[in-house]
């Protein structure tokens, strides 16, 4: 079995910061996402799924953005724009909400389902059933142009986007793999095609991260588009799932302590820490800067919690300059786009050299 720094033991150090409850309304609040001072989630308090916003700039208040009698689900956010799947017409369409202008825009209108939206800057992606199988589509907010990205007859789902790169889960090879599409070149290519399942991909800059089953359970893996290297982030007999990434740091829900807890990994330093172990029911994390949010069942129903990292904690911002965005929208540091540390790559090469990886569906 391939080993990584996290294999076989709990993280030895906790991230320094403050944990707080964001929302504790009756019923369930799930699928939180965060961008800057905005936290958005899917909310069941009125008997169906609505979308709520928590704004930390105006006295930490929350408000309903979508509260139609039909369901609104699967929020995603980039800056001041939120996209959701909305069932108000009897099928799911993609809608966008602009926080600054307080306006809603219908993005898709086909009578089949459009779901799983993701957004980065002016680009919205989603899964689309108009061709009977599930494909990935894209919409450019500036040009108002819709584009079909995948045409393979197998299903493509779980899209994510960062800058000019779109990624997704793809079943064309008979199992779950990760594929990508470069908007600038129009080229599609596989990222990982291991015979085991790879699911729930996320992307930031040149790093693609996903859940991987090649060791027989869910682990976290990463692919560097610059070096074209695949690196195991955390491989442990307990499950690691639902990763998210921001500023070169990866968070996920981890089962190695008790129940599931939130962990974080710094790509530049190769260091892993625990974010929260206060509950056995922490899952589905999201991260932006020094804030991490997740859904938590410690009170009997799912609520939204947030961890704010101390400014003194040595993270990406303290260790290297942020740099500027390149033409693709990826953030570049003086050392490249969030480079993996030599120690991380060396550990990976030592673990994999001369050993067969276990592959299991």
C-alpha positions in Angstrom: 0.0 0.0 0.0 1.2 3.5 -0.8 1.9 5.5 2.3 1.8 9.2 2.8 2.6 11.5 5.8 -0.9 10.9 7.3 -0.9 7.1 7.0 -1.7 5.2 10.2 -2.0 8.1 12.7 -4.0 11.2 13.6 -2.5 14.6 12.9 -0.3 15.6 15.8 -1.1 19.3 15.8 -4.2 21.5 15.7 -4.7 24.6 13.6 -4.9 27.6 15.9 -8.0 29.7 15.6 -11.6 30.1 16.7 -14.6 27.9 16.0 -18.2 29.2 15.9 -21.7 28.2 15.0 -22.9 30.1 11.9 -26.5 28.8 11.8 -28.6 26.7 14.1 -32.1 27.1 12.7 -34.5 24.1 13.0 -34.1 21.4 10.4 -31.0 20.9 8.2 -28.5 23.3 6.7 -26.0 21.6 4.4 -23.5 22.1 1.5 -21.8 25.3 2.7 -19.6 27.3 0.4 -17.6 30.4 1.2 -16.1 33.4 -0.6 -14.6 36.3 1.3 -17.2 37.5 3.8 -20.0 35.4 2.3 -21.1 32.0 3.4 -23.9 30.3 1.4 -25.7 27.0 2.1 -28.7 24.8 1.3 -31.5 25.2 4.0 -34.5 23.1 4.9 -36.1 25.3 7.6 -39.3 26.0 5.5 -39.9 22.4 4.5 -38.1 22.4 1.2 -34.6 23.3 0.1 -33.8 27.0 -0.1 -30.6 29.0 -0.4 -29.4 31.2 2.4 -26.6 33.8 2.7 -24.6 34.8 5.8 -22.9 38.1 5.3 -20.1 38.9 7.8 -19.8 42.5 6.7 -23.2 43.6 8.0 -23.4 42.4 11.6 -23.2 38.7 10.8 -26.7 38.5 9.4 -28.3 35.8 7.3 -31.0 36.1 4.6 -32.8 33.9 2.1 -31.7 34.4 -1.5 -33.8 31.7 -3.1 -37.0 30.6 -1.2 -39.4 29.5 -3.9 -41.9 26.7 -2.9 -39.8 24.3 -5.1 -36.3 23.2 -4.2 -33.1 25.2 -4.8 -30.0 23.2 -4.2 -26.2 22.8 -4.8 -24.9 26.4 -4.2 -21.5 27.5 -5.5 -19.9 30.9 -5.2 -17.2 33.0 -6.7 -16.7 36.5 -5.5 -20.1 38.2 -5.4 -21.8 35.6 -7.7 -23.8 32.6 -6.5 -25.1 29.8 -8.8 -27.7 27.2 -7.8 -29.8 24.4 -9.3 -33.4 25.6 -9.2 -36.5 23.4 -9.7 -39.2 26.2 -9.9 -40.2 25.2 -13.5 -40.5 21.5 -12.7 -37.0 20.6 -13.8 -33.7 21.9 -12.5 -32.2 24.9 -14.2 -29.1 26.9 -13.4 -29.7 30.4 -11.9 -27.2 33.0 -10.8 -27.5 35.6 -8.0 -25.4 38.8 -8.0 -25.0 39.9 -4.4 -24.0 43.5 -5.3 -27.0 44.2 -7.6 -29.3 41.7 -5.8 -30.4 40.4 -9.1 -31.2 36.8 -10.3 -30.5 35.6 -13.8 -31.7 32.3 -15.3 -28.7 30.7 -17.1 -30.3 27.6 -18.6 -33.8 27.0 -19.9 -33.8 23.5 -21.4 -36.6 21.2 -20.1 -34.2 18.5 -19.0 -32.2 18.8 -15.7 -29.2 21.1 -15.4 -27.5 20.5 -12.0 -24.2 20.6 -10.1 -23.2 24.1 -11.0 -19.7 25.5 -10.3 -18.4 29.0 -11.0 -15.0 30.7 -11.3 -15.0 34.4 -12.3 -17.1 34.7 -15.5 -17.3 31.0 -16.2 -20.2 28.8 -15.0 -20.2 25.0 -15.6 -22.8 22.4 -14.8 -24.1 18.9 -15.7 -26.8 18.7 -18.4 -29.2 15.9 -19.4 -30.5 17.4 -22.7 -28.6 14.8 -24.8 -30.0 11.9 -22.6 -26.6 11.1 -21.1 -25.0 13.6 -18.6 -22.7 16.1 -20.2 -20.7 19.1 -19.0 -21.8 22.5 -20.3 -20.2 26.0 -19.8 -21.6 29.5 -19.9 -19.5 32.7 -20.2 -21.2 35.5 -18.3 -19.4 38.2 -20.3 -20.1 36.8 -23.8 -23.4 35.3 -22.8 -22.4 32.2 -24.8 -23.2 28.6 -23.8 -20.9 25.8 -24.9 -21.1 22.0 -24.7 -17.9 20.7 -23.3 -18.2 16.9 -23.4 -19.7 14.8 -26.1 -18.8 11.3 -25.0 -21.9 9.0 -24.6 -20.8 8.0 -21.1 -21.8 10.2 -18.1 -19.7 13.2 -17.0 -20.6 14.7 -13.7 -19.2 16.6 -10.6 -17.7 19.5 -12.6 -15.4 22.1 -11.1 -13.6 25.1 -12.7 -10.7 27.4 -11.9 -9.4 30.0 -14.4 -9.4 28.3 -17.9 -9.5 24.7 -16.6 -12.7 22.7 -16.2 -12.5 19.2 -14.5 -15.1 16.5 -13.9 -15.7 12.9 -13.0 -15.9 10.7 -16.2 -17.2 7.1 -16.7 -16.2 6.6 -20.3 -13.6 3.9 -19.3 -16.0 1.9 -17.3 -15.1 3.4 -13.9 -14.9 6.8 -12.4 -11.9 8.8 -13.6 -11.0 12.5 -13.7 -10.8 14.4 -17.0 -10.1 18.1 -17.8 -10.8 20.7 -20.5 -8.7 23.7 -21.3 -11.0 26.6 -22.4 -8.1 28.4 -24.1 -7.1 25.5 -26.3 -10.4 23.6 -26.5 -8.5 20.4 -25.6 -9.9 17.6 -23.5 -7.5 15.2 -21.7 -7.5 12.6 -18.8 -6.1 13.6 -15.5 -6.2 10.2 -13.7 -7.5 6.9 -15.1 -6.6 4.4 -12.4 -8.9 1.3 -12.5 -10.2 2.3 -9.1 -12.7 5.1 -8.7 -11.7 8.8 -8.5 -14.5 11.1 -7.5 -15.4 14.6 -6.2 -12.6 16.6 -8.0 -11.8 20.2 -7.0 -9.3 22.6 -8.6 -7.4 25.7 -7.8 -4.7 27.1 -10.1 -2.6 24.2 -11.2 -3.7 21.8 -8.5 -6.4 19.2 -9.0 -7.5 17.3 -5.9 -9.9 14.3 -5.6 -11.1 11.3 -3.6 -9.4 8.1 -4.7 -10.3 4.4 -4.0 -7.2 2.7 -5.3 -6.2 1.6 -1.7 -9.7 0.1 -1.1 -11.1 3.1 0.8 -11.4 6.9 0.2 -8.1 8.8 0.2 -7.1 12.3 -1.0 -4.8 12.6 -4.0 -3.5 15.6 -5.9 -2.2 16.3 -9.5 0.1 19.2 -10.4 -0.6 20.4 -13.9 2.8 22.1 -14.1 5.0 19.1 -13.1 2.4 16.6 -14.3 3.0 14.6 -11.1 0.4 12.8 -9.1 0.9 13.1 -5.3 -1.0 11.3 -2.5 -2.0 13.9 0.1 -3.5 11.5 2.7 -3.7 7.7 2.5 -5.1 6.1 5.6 -7.2 3.0 6.3 -10.0 5.3 7.5 -11.8 7.4 4.9 -10.8 10.9 3.7 -13.5 12.6 1.6 -15.1 15.7 0.1 -11.9 17.8 -0.4 -11.8 21.5 -1.0 -8.9 23.8 -1.8 -8.0 27.5 -1.4 -4.7 29.4 -1.4 -2.7 26.2 -1.7 -4.4 24.5 1.2 -6.6 21.4 1.1 -9.4 20.6 3.6 -11.4 17.4 3.8 -13.6 15.3 6.2 -11.5 12.6 7.9 -12.5 9.4 9.7 -9.3 8.5 11.5 -10.2 9.9 15.0 -13.9 9.3 15.8 -16.7 9.8 13.4 -15.6 12.4 10.8 -13.6 15.6 11.6 -12.1 18.4 9.5 -8.4 18.3 8.5 -6.2 20.7 6.6 -3.0 20.2 4.5 -0.6 22.9 3.4 0.8 22.1 0.0 3.8 24.4 0.3 5.0 23.0 3.7 3.7 19.5 3.4 2.1 19.9 6.9 -1.2 18.5 8.0 -3.3 19.7 11.0 -6.7 19.1 12.5 -9.2 22.0 12.1 -12.0 20.7 14.3 -12.5 17.6 16.5 -15.3 19.1 18.6 -17.9 16.8 17.0 -18.1 13.4 15.5 -20.4 14.6 12.7 -18.3 17.2 10.7 -18.5 16.9 6.9 -18.5 18.6 3.5 -16.0 21.4 4.3 -15.2 24.5 2.2 -12.4 26.9 2.6 -11.5 30.5 1.5 -8.4 32.2 2.9 -8.3 31.8 6.7 -11.9 30.6 7.1 -13.2 27.1 6.9 -16.9 26.1 7.0 -18.6 22.7 7.2 -21.9 21.0 8.0 -22.1 19.6 11.6 -24.7 17.3 13.2 -23.6 17.7 16.8 -27.0 19.1 17.8 -29.1 16.4 16.1 -29.7 18.2 12.8 -27.1 19.6 10.3 -25.9 23.1 11.1 -23.2 25.3 9.6 -20.0 25.9 11.6 -17.0 28.1 10.8 -13.3 28.0 11.9 -11.3 31.3 11.6 -7.6 30.7 11.6 -5.5 33.0 13.8 -3.5 35.6 12.0 -0.3 34.3 13.8 -0.8 30.8 12.3 2.0 30.2 9.7 -0.1 29.6 6.6 0.3 30.4 2.9 0.0 34.1 3.5 2.7 34.2 6.2 5.1 32.0 4.4 5.1 33.4 0.9 3.8 36.4 -1.0 0.5 35.9 -2.6 1.7 37.1 -6.0 -0.6 38.0 -8.9 -2.9 36.1 -11.1 -1.6 34.9 -14.5 -3.7 35.1 -17.7 -5.5 31.9 -16.8 -6.7 33.3 -13.4 -4.3 31.1 -11.4 -2.6 32.7 -8.4 1.2 32.6 -8.7 3.7 32.9 -5.9 7.3 33.8 -6.3 8.1 30.0 -6.3 5.4 29.1 -8.9 1.8 28.2 -8.5 1.6 26.8 -5.0 4.6 24.4 -5.4 4.6 21.2 -3.6 7.5 21.0 -1.1 10.4 18.8 -2.0 9.7 16.8 1.2 6.2 15.9 0.0 7.4 14.8 -3.5 10.4 12.9 -2.0 8.1 11.1 0.5 5.8 10.1 -2.4 8.7 8.8 -4.5 10.1 6.8 -1.6 6.7 5.3 -0.9 6.0 4.3 -4.5 9.4 3.3 -5.7 9.6 -0.4 -6.4 6.1 -1.1 -5.1 2.9 -2.0 -6.8 -0.1 0.1 -5.8 -3.2 -1.8 -4.7 -6.1 -1.1 -7.1 -9.5 -2.0 -6.0 -13.0 -0.8 -7.0 
